Amino acid sequence: MQYHSTRGSAPAVDSAQAVLTGLASDGGLYLPEQIPTFDWKKCVSSDTFSMATQILSAFLPDIPNMEELVRLAYTGKFETEELTPTVAAGPFTVLELFRGPTSAFKDVALSMLPRLMTAAKTVKGAQKDILILTATSGDTGKAALVGFQDVPGIKICVFYPDGGVSDVQRRQMVSQEGGNVTVCAVRGNFDDAQTGVKEIFTACRGKELPFELSSANSINIGRLAPQITYYFKAYKDLLDAGKIQLGDKVNFSVPTGNFGDILAGWLAGALGLPVGTLICASNANNVLTDFIRTGTYDRRRPLYKTQSPSMDILVSSNLERLLYLLSGDTALVAELMRKLQTEGSYTVPAQLQEKIGNQFWAGCCDDDGASEVIGRVFREYGYLCDTHTAAGWKVAEDYVNQTGDHRPMVVLSTASPYKFPAAVLAAIGGSCDGDEFAQMEALEQVSGVAIPGNLAGLRQKPERHTGVINKEEMPEFVLAL
Ligand SMILES: *Cc1c(COP(=O)(O)O)cnc(C)c1O
């Protein structure tokens, strides 16, 4: 299957090469020439591993032995057997995506990506080791480290802003084991770390190096495709619970940042799954809410630091894929992306806006709104959710109230409440002056929900990666790996 760039001027590649390369050479994102034909009914009646195998084989047909890769990626790694369980809570069904090894939803994709990369490397006969470079504002770093730990032929280096991640997130990363992993703090903020990584990519382009550089963020189709599976799984759970009949449409509310998670939902629909409305939930950084409502994307606005930091984003990379999928027009996408880069905003043609509006609905929820939801959902339904999930819940409520659409609603839950213990504890009426670990313990006492094992054991783990460097030192640091 040929993959081409959303901007149209990079050469087409096969699916294995698309996974290896990540970003297309014209700056665009890879997509298959057409959506694969797919037996969605068979998929929905399968178990989770088989669902993942069918979906990944359809999107990445050049990667062989998919069943084996899926088994290796997921067996024994998640705290629940079905990987992404659903829980009925009041009017909605919560799809829990945070049961993986680092309690982050990114575990679902980052457990799979390394397997896909090594297999793609074999298919393409690539000799050199791959070096994954990642800048993280928190969750991606640890999930990527665990996913790539001791994977042969791949090294990973994660940079995080010194003092810019939570104590728990820092401890998760600096305690990481594995012979192929490096973690280093960079003086500055997340943007400094991110810019530093981008500059290394630019500086290394075309150079003879002992390794091939790649990245682990959601621009890679190998990270996006594994996320389609849990939409099928949630649908199956609703069928099994007798809440829907085969063919009934289901709505999904998705706490959104880079637009990868919600785009996976659109792709599930494109494969045939009866997806109703996809609800794009943002926090106070509501650039996507404005875009979906008006057709104008405008990143010229302040970036607020919120209690749902994984959604603190002004440029949602994967939106580019949706613009292409709904317009089929690479020249248009290239022009819109050029405008975003140079002018900071763009407006899509009316026809494209209408198509987006037919399938997506958008809303936002600030920190106070999220806190209110966490408290109310816990009191009324006994369900404890995190700050990101709370935004998804609130916007789902707004959607139902404003449209009167009462189809079954699945709210995607993207983080464990223990990732943000202070905010969650306060929201359910508790308080604690101690550090984040003390707050976790207090939250466990007040809520009765157990701390995930990987977080509970963190305090005792030795710190292995203690380096702090300046941004200017990053290239040298990487070359010495
Ligand atoms: C990454 C992340 C998101 C956003 O997902 P996108 O695919 O970037 O839209 C939402 N919530 C949490 C907790 C995350 O880690």
PDBQT file of the ligand as one rigid body, heavy atoms in Angstrom, charges set to zero:
ROOT
HETATM    1  C1  LIG A 501      -1.677  13.118  24.857  1.00  0.00    +0.000 C 
HETATM    2  C2  LIG A 501      -2.847  13.289  25.739  1.00  0.00    +0.000 A 
HETATM    3  C3  LIG A 501      -4.059  13.835  25.280  1.00  0.00    +0.000 A 
HETATM    4  C4  LIG A 501      -4.229  14.367  23.883  1.00  0.00    +0.000 C 
HETATM    5  O1  LIG A 501      -4.227  13.384  22.887  1.00  0.00    +0.000 OA
HETATM    6  P1  LIG A 501      -4.008  13.803  21.374  1.00  0.00    +0.000 P 
HETATM    7  O2  LIG A 501      -3.909  12.538  20.633  1.00  0.00    +0.000 OA
HETATM    8  O3  LIG A 501      -2.701  14.560  21.362  1.00  0.00    +0.000 OA
HETATM    9  O4  LIG A 501      -5.146  14.665  20.985  1.00  0.00    +0.000 OA
HETATM   10  C5  LIG A 501      -5.124  13.935  26.168  1.00  0.00    +0.000 A 
HETATM   11  N1  LIG A 501      -5.011  13.544  27.443  1.00  0.00    +0.000 NA
HETATM   12  C6  LIG A 501      -3.863  13.013  27.929  1.00  0.00    +0.000 A 
HETATM   13  C7  LIG A 501      -3.790  12.635  29.355  1.00  0.00    +0.000 C 
HETATM   14  C8  LIG A 501      -2.745  12.854  27.100  1.00  0.00    +0.000 A 
HETATM   15  O5  LIG A 501      -1.619  12.348  27.602  1.00  0.00    +0.000 OA
ENDROOT
TORSDOF 0
